[in-house]
Amino acid sequence: MPKSIFIFSVALFVVLIVASNYLVQFPINKWLTYGAITYPITFLMTDILGERYEKKEVIKVVKYGIIFAVLPTLMMSNWRIALASIATFSIVQLMDVHIFHTLKEKLEKLWWLRNNASTMTSQFFDTVLFFTLAFSFVMPFDKVAHLIVGDYSVKLIIALLDTPIFYLLAIKLFKKKPASEKI
């Protein structure tokens, strides 16, 4: 991965993580927060990077994104949201990369399946874990459950809608990986 792509990807991850952690504090209704709109882009990013680059390179982007997002997240979000987010992101984004690359190895031609299966599976665990950690014991369980269902529903729709974007950016534009793209 070229250094410029690495730096851009880490910076974009940080912006998306911090923005999502801030926006999740604001409900749209009893089922949904604004964070559900921005956060799914991080999964699309790991899939696009995963299609083009090796698993260890994508994991490096995720790890640096987490490291650089910690302080701004703690400054902009409630501490429960910040800690739940960083913990969840650390686990689930790595899970997403592993699922994506496993499917890529086993089902090379089924690009749409690896994009959607890795994202939908990871986002399920992300949504349940995040809302449970961030809002249990400070919100009634039924409200937490509503947020889990609402946010995950939106994330599923976004995952399906971003499939053409994945195809365009990861499959169509970058069919061949030049050997000169290593850091």
N, CA, C and O of each residue as an XYZ file, in Angstrom:
732
protein
N       0.862     -1.170      0.000
C       0.000      0.000      0.000
C       0.909      1.234      0.000
O       1.808      1.355      0.833
N       0.667      2.129     -0.925
C       1.472      3.355     -0.939
C       1.253      4.166      0.342
O       0.174      4.132      0.933
N       2.269      4.877      0.749
C       2.202      5.654      1.981
C       1.063      6.675      1.937
O       0.398      6.903      2.947
N       0.838      7.283      0.787
C      -0.226      8.292      0.669
C      -1.607      7.663      0.893
O      -2.465      8.271      1.532
N      -1.823      6.458      0.374
C      -3.102      5.752      0.580
C      -3.245      5.386      2.054
O      -4.325      5.516      2.631
N      -2.160      4.932      2.654
C      -2.172      4.575      4.073
C      -2.551      5.782      4.930
O      -3.452      5.690      5.764
N      -1.885      6.891      4.734
C      -2.144      8.103      5.523
C      -3.569      8.600      5.300
O      -4.260      8.951      6.257
N      -4.012      8.633      4.047
C      -5.375      9.067      3.741
C      -6.401      8.148      4.412
O      -7.379      8.621      4.991
N      -6.172      6.839      4.332
C      -7.109      5.867      4.905
C      -7.191      5.994      6.418
O      -8.284      5.983      6.985
N      -6.038      6.115      7.074
C      -6.034      6.286      8.534
C      -6.759      7.578      8.908
O      -7.583      7.582      9.823
N      -6.459      8.669      8.211
C      -7.102      9.954      8.509
C      -8.620      9.860      8.324
O      -9.378     10.367      9.151
N      -9.055      9.223      7.258
C     -10.493      9.074      7.016
C     -11.143      8.213      8.094
O     -12.241      8.522      8.556
N     -10.472      7.138      8.497
C     -10.975      6.311      9.597
C     -11.162      7.147     10.850
O     -12.207      7.076     11.497
N     -10.161      7.935     11.195
C     -10.237      8.752     12.409
C     -11.419      9.710     12.324
O     -12.191      9.821     13.277
N     -11.569     10.394     11.212
C     -12.681     11.339     11.038
C     -14.020     10.616     11.176
O     -14.919     11.103     11.861
N     -14.154      9.470     10.538
C     -15.417      8.728     10.590
C     -15.715      8.185     11.988
O     -16.860      8.226     12.439
N     -14.698      7.681     12.668
C     -14.896      7.153     14.018
C     -15.311      8.273     14.968
O     -16.288      8.142     15.707
N     -14.569      9.362     14.943
C     -14.856     10.475     15.850
C     -16.230     11.079     15.535
O     -17.013     11.346     16.446
N     -16.516     11.292     14.268
C     -17.828     11.846     13.887
C     -18.951     10.914     14.318
O     -19.958     11.368     14.860
N     -18.791      9.638     14.087
C     -19.828      8.670     14.457
C     -20.037      8.619     15.966
O     -21.169      8.526     16.440
N     -18.938      8.681     16.718
C     -19.048      8.660     18.180
C     -19.730      9.917     18.715
O     -20.436      9.867     19.722
N     -19.522     11.007     18.058
C     -20.207     12.241     18.438
C     -21.688     12.153     18.044
O     -22.572     12.471     18.840
N     -21.940     11.721     16.819
C     -23.306     11.701     16.289
C     -24.208     10.656     16.949
O     -25.428     10.820     16.966
N     -23.623      9.584     17.493
C     -24.440      8.549     18.125
C     -25.126      9.082     19.385
O     -26.068      8.466     19.883
N     -24.670     10.197     19.892
C     -25.278     10.808     21.075
C     -26.607     11.495     20.767
O     -27.346     11.879     21.674
N     -26.900     11.646     19.462
C     -28.097     12.377     19.054
C     -29.073     11.456     18.335
O     -28.824     11.037     17.204
N     -30.183     11.144     18.993
C     -31.167     10.265     18.345
C     -31.948     11.000     17.254
O     -32.269     12.182     17.378
N     -32.241     10.267     16.191
C     -33.141     10.772     15.148
C     -34.569     10.496     15.599
O     -35.455     11.337     15.452
N     -34.776      9.314     16.148
C     -36.044      8.907     16.741
C     -35.729      7.814     17.765
O     -34.561      7.630     18.108
N     -36.723      7.091     18.259
C     -36.439      6.096     19.302
C     -35.710      4.871     18.757
O     -35.258      4.029     19.533
N     -35.589      4.760     17.439
C     -34.960      3.599     16.817
C     -33.571      3.877     16.249
O     -32.851      2.942     15.899
N     -33.191      5.136     16.153
C     -32.044      5.443     15.311
C     -31.259      6.650     15.804
O     -31.829      7.606     16.332
N     -29.936      6.591     15.623
C     -29.079      7.742     15.914
C     -28.390      8.172     14.611
O     -28.349      7.421     13.636
N     -27.861      9.371     14.620
C     -27.153      9.867     13.442
C     -25.863      9.088     13.172
O     -25.379      9.064     12.040
N     -25.315      8.463     14.191
C     -24.095      7.672     14.015
C     -24.272      6.504     13.062
O     -23.307      6.051     12.448
N     -25.500      6.011     12.934
C     -25.776      4.884     12.032
C     -25.579      5.258     10.571
O     -25.459      4.384      9.712
N     -25.546      6.526     10.294
C     -25.400      6.981      8.905
C     -23.924      7.081      8.515
O     -23.560      6.766      7.382
N     -23.082      7.512      9.439
C     -21.663      7.701      9.104
C     -20.809      6.464      9.352
O     -19.894      6.189      8.576
N     -21.084      5.722     10.401
C     -20.222      4.611     10.793
C     -20.092      3.500      9.744
O     -18.998      2.954      9.595
N     -21.149      3.141      9.011
C     -21.010      2.065      8.016
C     -19.950      2.329      6.938
O     -19.476      1.394      6.291
N     -19.588      3.574      6.749
C     -18.567      3.885      5.739
C     -17.231      3.251      6.119
O     -16.429      2.929      5.241
N     -16.980      3.066      7.432
C     -15.723      2.432      7.845
C     -15.649      0.991      7.356
O     -14.568      0.511      7.016
N     -16.768      0.304      7.317
C     -16.791     -1.082      6.838
C     -16.584     -1.129      5.327
O     -15.880     -2.003      4.822
N     -17.188     -0.204      4.618
C     -16.960     -0.109      3.180
C     -15.475      0.146      2.900
O     -14.897     -0.441      1.986
N     -14.873      1.021      3.693
C     -13.442      1.318      3.519
C     -12.576      0.081      3.702
O     -11.688     -0.181      2.891
N     -12.831     -0.689      4.774
C     -11.989     -1.873      4.984
C     -12.180     -2.887      3.869
O     -11.235     -3.583      3.498
N     -13.381     -2.979      3.332
C     -13.618     -3.901      2.222
C     -12.916     -3.443      0.946
O     -12.323     -4.257      0.237
N     -12.979     -2.162      0.655
C     -12.286     -1.641     -0.536
C     -10.780     -1.842     -0.386
O     -10.114     -2.296     -1.316
N     -10.252     -1.505      0.777
C      -8.824     -1.718      1.013
C      -8.482     -3.210      0.973
O      -7.441     -3.603      0.447
N      -9.364     -4.028      1.532
C      -9.136     -5.474      1.552
C      -9.135     -6.107      0.180
O      -8.458     -7.111     -0.041
N      -9.871     -5.546     -0.729
C      -9.893     -6.074     -2.098
C      -8.574     -5.781     -2.807
O      -8.109     -6.560     -3.638
N      -8.008     -4.679     -2.471
C      -6.814     -4.200     -3.172
C      -5.503     -4.577     -2.488
O      -4.493     -4.786     -3.159
N      -5.511     -4.666     -1.163
C      -4.275     -4.848     -0.407
C      -4.344     -6.088      0.477
O      -5.411     -6.666      0.684
N      -3.191     -6.478      0.988
C      -3.092     -7.650      1.855
C      -3.772     -7.392      3.203
O      -3.914     -6.253      3.648
N      -4.183     -8.491      3.831
C      -4.872     -8.401      5.107
C      -4.038     -7.644      6.145
O      -4.581     -6.811      6.872
N      -2.753     -7.911      6.227
C      -1.913     -7.250      7.241
C      -1.847     -5.737      7.013
O      -1.715     -4.974      7.971
N      -1.937     -5.298      5.757
C      -1.918     -3.860      5.468
C      -3.218     -3.201      5.912
O      -3.209     -2.094      6.450
N      -4.325     -3.881      5.685
C      -5.629     -3.347      6.094
C      -5.713     -3.309      7.621
O      -6.213     -2.339      8.190
N      -5.234     -4.342      8.273
C      -5.226     -4.374      9.735
C      -4.379     -3.228     10.282
O      -4.726     -2.631     11.302
N      -3.290     -2.924      9.623
C      -2.434     -1.803     10.054
C      -3.207     -0.483      9.978
O      -3.111      0.343     10.886
N      -3.965     -0.281      8.914
C      -4.788      0.930      8.787
C      -5.805      0.993      9.927
O      -5.981      2.041     10.548
N      -6.468     -0.123     10.200
C      -7.474     -0.165     11.265
C      -6.835      0.156     12.615
O      -7.367      0.963     13.377
N      -5.708     -0.465     12.909
C      -5.050     -0.243     14.205
C      -4.618      1.214     14.379
O      -4.826      1.798     15.443
N      -4.027      1.794     13.358
C      -3.623      3.202     13.463
C      -4.851      4.117     13.552
O      -4.828      5.120     14.265
N      -5.905      3.776     12.840
C      -7.135      4.557     12.938
C      -7.676      4.559     14.351
O      -8.125      5.594     14.844
N      -7.638      3.405     15.013
C      -8.101      3.299     16.395
C      -7.217      4.143     17.313
O      -7.714      4.915     18.133
N      -5.918      3.989     17.166
C      -4.975      4.713     18.035
C      -5.188      6.225     17.944
O      -5.258      6.916     18.960
N      -5.289      6.725     16.718
C      -5.422      8.174     16.546
C      -6.827      8.698     16.850
O      -7.014      9.905     17.005
N      -7.814      7.805     16.937
C      -9.183      8.234     17.235
C      -9.469      8.293     18.732
O     -10.453      8.906     19.148
N      -8.627      7.666     19.543
C      -8.916      7.571     20.974
C      -9.062      8.946     21.634
O     -10.098      9.234     22.234
N      -8.067      9.768     21.532
C      -8.094     11.058     22.218
C      -9.231     11.969     21.742
O      -9.971     12.500     22.570
N      -9.389     12.163     20.412
C     -10.516     13.014     19.987
C     -11.878     12.444     20.398
O     -12.802     13.192     20.717
N     -11.989     11.119     20.387
C     -13.248     10.495     20.791
C     -13.524     10.762     22.259
O     -14.650     11.096     22.627
N     -12.507     10.620     23.101
C     -12.678     10.895     24.531
C     -13.034     12.357     24.789
O     -13.769     12.664     25.728
N     -12.515     13.251     23.959
C     -12.786     14.678     24.137
C     -14.175     15.082     23.642
O     -14.764     16.025     24.170
N     -14.699     14.391     22.649
C     -15.959     14.812     22.024
C     -17.177     14.016     22.464
O     -18.310     14.443     22.244
N     -16.955     12.869     23.080
C     -18.072     11.994     23.417
C     -18.139     11.743     24.915
O     -17.167     11.946     25.643
N     -19.271     11.310     25.344
C     -19.451     10.821     26.696
C     -18.460      9.677     26.905
O     -18.209      8.919     25.968
N     -17.897      9.528     28.085
C     -16.866      8.520     28.321
C     -17.365      7.108     28.051
O     -16.600      6.280     27.557
N     -18.637      6.805     28.363
C     -19.176      5.467     28.090
C     -19.199      5.189     26.599
O     -18.833      4.105     26.147
N     -19.639      6.193     25.838
C     -19.689      6.051     24.387
C     -18.278      5.895     23.826
O     -18.037      5.053     22.961
N     -17.365      6.695     24.312
C     -15.989      6.640     23.824
C     -15.356      5.274     24.086
O     -14.787      4.666     23.179
N     -15.453      4.800     25.313
C     -14.839      3.516     25.652
C     -15.532      2.348     24.943
O     -14.870      1.430     24.459
N     -16.856      2.388     24.886
C     -17.591      1.335     24.183
C     -17.231      1.325     22.700
O     -17.075      0.265     22.095
N     -17.106      2.494     22.135
C     -16.784      2.601     20.718
C     -15.392      2.075     20.407
O     -15.220      1.273     19.489
N     -14.411      2.517     21.157
C     -13.036      2.094     20.891
C     -12.905      0.586     21.101
O     -12.267     -0.094     20.297
N     -13.495      0.060     22.163
C     -13.437     -1.386     22.409
C     -14.125     -2.166     21.289
O     -13.582     -3.139     20.767
N     -15.319     -1.724     20.936
C     -16.079     -2.408     19.890
C     -15.382     -2.308     18.546
O     -15.240     -3.305     17.838
N     -14.948     -1.112     18.195
C     -14.267     -0.911     16.916
C     -13.021     -1.788     16.827
O     -12.742     -2.374     15.782
N     -12.273     -1.875     17.933
C     -11.052     -2.681     17.956
C     -11.328     -4.146     17.660
O     -10.559     -4.798     16.953
N     -12.403     -4.652     18.191
C     -12.745     -6.062     17.993
C     -13.391     -6.295     16.632
O     -12.978     -7.177     15.879
N     -14.395     -5.506     16.331
C     -15.255     -5.790     15.185
C     -14.614     -5.445     13.842
O     -14.811     -6.177     12.872
N     -13.866     -4.370     13.759
C     -13.231     -4.052     12.475
C     -12.201     -5.121     12.107
O     -12.064     -5.475     10.936
N     -11.481     -5.631     13.099
C     -10.525     -6.711     12.823
C     -11.272     -7.976     12.405
O     -10.820     -8.704     11.522
N     -12.409     -8.234     13.039
C     -13.240     -9.366     12.649
C     -13.707     -9.214     11.201
O     -13.694    -10.178     10.436
N     -14.116     -8.013     10.833
C     -14.568     -7.738      9.470
C     -13.453     -8.019      8.455
O     -13.697     -8.635      7.418
N     -12.247     -7.574      8.753
C     -11.114     -7.798      7.847
C     -10.847     -9.301      7.703
O     -10.611     -9.785      6.596
N     -10.883    -10.029      8.804
C     -10.632    -11.476      8.750
C     -11.724    -12.206      7.954
O     -11.419    -13.066      7.128
N     -12.975    -11.869      8.200
C     -14.075    -12.504      7.451
C     -13.936    -12.183      5.966
O     -14.042    -13.076      5.126
N     -13.701    -10.923      5.641
C     -13.578    -10.508      4.249
C     -12.471    -11.295      3.546
O     -12.685    -11.837      2.461
N     -11.308    -11.359      4.153
C     -10.174    -12.037      3.503
C     -10.366    -13.548      3.434
O      -9.911    -14.179      2.480
N     -11.026    -14.137      4.417
C     -11.338    -15.574      4.358
C     -12.267    -15.851      3.187
O     -12.047    -16.791      2.423
N     -13.301    -15.037      3.045
C     -14.231    -15.211      1.921
C     -13.545    -14.924      0.591
O     -13.848    -15.568     -0.414
N     -12.642    -13.981      0.574
C     -11.911    -13.650     -0.654
C     -11.060    -14.835     -1.111
O     -10.980    -15.127     -2.304
N     -10.429    -15.508     -0.160
C      -9.611    -16.681     -0.486
C     -10.466    -17.846     -0.972
O     -10.089    -18.538     -1.917
N     -11.600    -18.066     -0.341
C     -12.431    -19.228     -0.654
C     -13.394    -18.996     -1.821
O     -13.709    -19.929     -2.561
N     -13.856    -17.771     -1.985
C     -14.871    -17.454     -2.994
C     -14.414    -16.252     -3.817
O     -15.057    -15.202     -3.806
N     -13.329    -16.408     -4.512
C     -12.682    -15.286     -5.183
C     -13.596    -14.509     -6.129
O     -13.516    -13.282     -6.182
N     -14.446    -15.181     -6.861
C     -15.280    -14.503     -7.857
C     -16.545    -13.866     -7.269
O     -17.198    -13.058     -7.930
N     -16.883    -14.223     -6.051
C     -18.112    -13.706     -5.438
C     -17.830    -12.452     -4.615
O     -18.006    -12.445     -3.397
N     -17.391    -11.398     -5.290
C     -17.026    -10.141     -4.634
C     -18.176     -9.544     -3.832
O     -17.962     -9.018     -2.740
N     -19.393     -9.621     -4.363
C     -20.560     -9.045     -3.703
C     -20.873     -9.775     -2.393
O     -21.357     -9.172     -1.435
N     -20.589    -11.094     -2.365
C     -20.850    -11.872     -1.160
C     -19.870    -11.511     -0.055
O     -20.273    -11.331      1.094
N     -18.574    -11.402     -0.392
C     -17.601    -11.064      0.655
C     -17.828     -9.658      1.190
O     -17.679     -9.408      2.386
N     -18.190     -8.741      0.294
C     -18.486     -7.372      0.722
C     -19.670     -7.353      1.683
O     -19.582     -6.768      2.762
N     -20.754     -7.976      1.308
C     -21.969     -7.927      2.126
C     -21.913     -8.853      3.341
O     -22.332     -8.458      4.429
N     -21.412    -10.054      3.181
C     -21.387    -10.998      4.311
C     -20.465    -10.518      5.423
O     -20.816    -10.597      6.601
N     -19.292    -10.023      5.056
C     -18.374     -9.554      6.106
C     -18.950     -8.324      6.802
O     -18.890     -8.213      8.026
N     -19.500     -7.416      6.030
C     -20.050     -6.190      6.601
C     -21.277     -6.465      7.463
O     -21.357     -5.988      8.595
N     -22.224     -7.222      6.943
C     -23.462     -7.463      7.687
C     -23.212     -8.254      8.971
O     -23.821     -7.974     10.003
N     -22.331     -9.226      8.906
C     -22.003    -10.009     10.102
C     -21.298     -9.135     11.134
O     -21.683     -9.111     12.303
N     -20.283     -8.429     10.706
C     -19.511     -7.584     11.617
C     -20.364     -6.469     12.212
O     -20.255     -6.167     13.400
N     -21.203     -5.865     11.396
C     -22.037     -4.775     11.898
C     -23.088     -5.259     12.893
O     -23.491     -4.510     13.783
N     -23.527     -6.493     12.749
C     -24.451     -7.047     13.746
C     -23.768     -7.070     15.111
O     -24.299     -6.552     16.094
N     -22.579     -7.682     15.155
C     -21.847     -7.753     16.421
C     -21.468     -6.367     16.925
O     -21.520     -6.099     18.125
N     -21.090     -5.496     16.010
C     -20.732     -4.125     16.374
C     -21.901     -3.415     17.043
O     -21.744     -2.806     18.102
N     -23.056     -3.495     16.430
C     -24.234     -2.782     16.926
C     -24.662     -3.304     18.294
O     -24.903     -2.521     19.213
N     -24.755     -4.611     18.427
C     -25.181     -5.194     19.706
C     -24.170     -4.883     20.804
O     -24.549     -4.465     21.897
N     -22.892     -5.085     20.518
C     -21.860     -4.852     21.527
C     -21.766     -3.372     21.912
O     -21.711     -3.035     23.095
N     -21.748     -2.498     20.910
C     -21.624     -1.070     21.208
C     -22.785     -0.560     22.053
O     -22.561      0.041     23.104
N     -24.009     -0.787     21.619
C     -25.153     -0.235     22.351
C     -25.296     -0.865     23.733
O     -25.732     -0.205     24.676
N     -24.931     -2.133     23.853
C     -24.977     -2.776     25.163
C     -23.968     -2.143     26.112
O     -24.300     -1.805     27.248
N     -22.725     -1.983     25.636
C     -21.688     -1.379     26.485
C     -21.952      0.099     26.774
O     -21.763      0.555     27.902
N     -22.379      0.834     25.777
C     -22.526      2.283     25.928
C     -23.766      2.696     26.718
O     -23.730      3.701     27.429
N     -24.847      1.953     26.611
C     -26.096      2.452     27.167
C     -26.777      1.553     28.199
O     -27.782      1.955     28.785
N     -26.262      0.359     28.435
C     -26.846     -0.474     29.492
C     -26.659      0.214     30.830
O     -25.635      0.854     31.072
N     -27.635      0.084     31.683
C     -27.636      0.643     33.033
C     -27.783      2.168     33.083
O     -27.864      2.741     34.169
N     -27.818      2.827     31.924
C     -28.102      4.269     31.916
C     -29.368      4.568     31.119
O     -29.883      5.686     31.135
N     -29.853      3.555     30.430
C     -31.068      3.672     29.631
C     -31.891      2.402     29.872
O     -31.319      1.334     30.094
N     -33.192      2.499     29.834
C     -34.002      1.280     29.957
C     -33.678      0.297     28.820
O     -33.369      0.702     27.699
N     -33.755     -0.995     29.136
C     -33.395     -2.022     28.155
C     -34.188     -1.899     26.868
O     -33.635     -2.104     25.787
N     -35.482     -1.568     26.955
C     -36.284     -1.478     25.736
C     -35.781     -0.369     24.811
O     -35.847     -0.510     23.590
N     -35.281      0.725     25.372
C     -34.718      1.795     24.534
C     -33.420      1.342     23.876
O     -33.181      1.636     22.705
N     -32.586      0.631     24.619
C     -31.340      0.095     24.054
C     -31.679     -0.892     22.929
O     -31.055     -0.874     21.868
N     -32.669     -1.745     23.175
C     -33.083     -2.717     22.151
C     -33.599     -2.006     20.899
O     -33.281     -2.413     19.782
N     -34.393     -0.948     21.078
C     -34.875     -0.171     19.931
C     -33.706      0.395     19.130
O     -33.706      0.337     17.900
N     -32.720      0.936     19.822
C     -31.553      1.505     19.128
C     -30.768      0.424     18.381
O     -30.296      0.656     17.268
N     -30.630     -0.744     18.987
C     -29.933     -1.846     18.311
C     -30.666     -2.226     17.032
O     -30.050     -2.336     15.971
N     -31.968     -2.426     17.126
C     -32.757     -2.827     15.954
C     -32.743     -1.734     14.886
O     -32.529     -2.016     13.707
N     -32.969     -0.506     15.295
C     -33.013      0.601     14.336
C     -31.677      0.850     13.660
O     -31.606      0.965     12.436
N     -30.618      0.935     14.454
C     -29.300      1.192     13.875
C     -28.873      0.045     12.960
O     -28.356      0.279     11.868
N     -29.087     -1.183     13.403
C     -28.673     -2.315     12.568
C     -29.482     -2.361     11.271
O     -28.939     -2.690     10.216
N     -30.752     -2.042     11.338
C     -31.580     -2.029     10.117
C     -31.035     -1.027      9.102
O     -30.937     -1.331      7.913
N     -30.683      0.158      9.573
C     -30.116      1.173      8.680
C     -28.768      0.713      8.137
O     -28.475      0.903      6.957
N     -27.957      0.115      8.984
C     -26.648     -0.382      8.542
C     -26.800     -1.472      7.481
O     -26.006     -1.530      6.542
N     -27.804     -2.332      7.617
C     -28.057     -3.355      6.590
C     -28.419     -2.718      5.252
O     -27.919     -3.122      4.202
N     -29.281     -1.734      5.306
C     -29.687     -1.038      4.077
C     -28.485     -0.352      3.437
O     -28.289     -0.435      2.225
N     -27.690      0.322      4.248
C     -26.502      1.000      3.722
C     -25.522     -0.016      3.134
O     -24.918      0.238      2.092
N     -25.360     -1.163      3.796
C     -24.460     -2.205      3.276
C     -24.910     -2.673      1.892
O     -24.083     -2.868      1.001
N     -26.197     -2.851      1.717
C     -26.711     -3.263      0.401
C     -26.553     -2.145     -0.625
O     -26.193     -2.391     -1.776
N     -26.824     -0.920     -0.196
C     -26.717      0.213     -1.123
C     -25.272      0.546     -1.489
O     -25.021      1.098     -2.561
N     -24.321      0.218     -0.619
C     -22.930      0.535     -0.954
C     -22.255     -0.536     -1.810
O     -21.092     -0.386     -2.186
N     -22.972     -1.609     -2.118
C     -22.408     -2.672     -2.954
C     -21.965     -2.153     -4.327
O     -20.883     -2.526     -4.779
N     -22.747     -1.314     -5.008
C     -22.260     -0.765     -6.283
C     -21.018      0.125     -6.113
O     -20.165      0.178     -6.999
N     -20.922      0.815     -4.981
C     -19.738      1.643     -4.725
C     -18.519      0.744     -4.545
O     -17.443      1.029     -5.071
N     -18.698     -0.345     -3.797
C     -17.612     -1.315     -3.633
C     -17.177     -1.857     -4.996
O     -15.986     -1.928     -5.296
N     -18.153     -2.235     -5.809
C     -17.840     -2.775     -7.140
C     -17.048     -1.762     -7.967
O     -16.026     -2.098     -8.567
N     -17.521     -0.543     -7.992
C     -16.862      0.489     -8.789
C     -15.443      0.761     -8.294
O     -14.505      0.783     -9.091
N     -15.278      0.968     -6.981
C     -13.973      1.361     -6.446
C     -13.011      0.189     -6.258
O     -11.806      0.341     -6.457
N     -13.525     -0.962     -5.882
C     -12.629     -2.076     -5.560
C     -12.448     -3.060     -6.711
O     -11.365     -3.620     -6.878
N     -13.476     -3.275     -7.493
C     -13.409     -4.291     -8.543
C     -13.121     -3.664     -9.900
O     -12.168     -4.054    -10.576
N     -13.921     -2.716    -10.292
C     -13.823     -2.147    -11.633
C     -12.573     -1.289    -11.831
O     -11.839     -1.473    -12.802
N     -12.333     -0.355    -10.916
C     -11.222      0.583    -11.095
C      -9.857     -0.030    -10.794
O      -8.846      0.404    -11.347
N      -9.824     -1.025     -9.931
C      -8.535     -1.556     -9.484
C      -8.435     -3.057     -9.703
O      -8.173     -3.802     -8.759
N      -8.639     -3.506    -10.922
C      -8.586     -4.945    -11.193
C      -7.216     -5.540    -10.926
O      -7.114     -6.618    -10.341
N      -6.172     -4.861    -11.343
C      -4.831     -5.396    -11.170
C      -4.063     -4.557    -10.166
O      -4.108     -3.327    -10.189
N      -3.361     -5.245     -9.289
C      -2.576     -4.591     -8.253
C      -1.123     -4.457     -8.732
O      -0.418     -5.458     -8.864
N      -0.681     -3.233     -8.988
C       0.718     -3.066     -9.385
C       1.676     -3.483     -8.272
O       1.409     -3.243     -7.095
N       2.775     -4.099     -8.642
C       3.757     -4.573     -7.674
C       4.419     -3.411     -6.940
O       4.964     -3.604     -5.854
N       4.382     -2.220     -7.508
C       5.038     -1.049     -6.920
C       4.256     -0.430     -5.766
O       4.653      0.620     -5.260
N       3.172     -1.040     -5.341
C       2.316     -0.431     -4.336
C       2.603     -0.859     -2.913
O       1.711     -0.762     -2.070
N       3.762     -1.312     -2.609
C       4.109     -1.704     -1.237
C       4.720     -0.513     -0.500
O       5.366      0.340     -1.108
N       4.507     -0.467      0.816
C       5.128      0.595      1.612
C       6.561      0.184      1.894
O       7.296      0.920      2.553
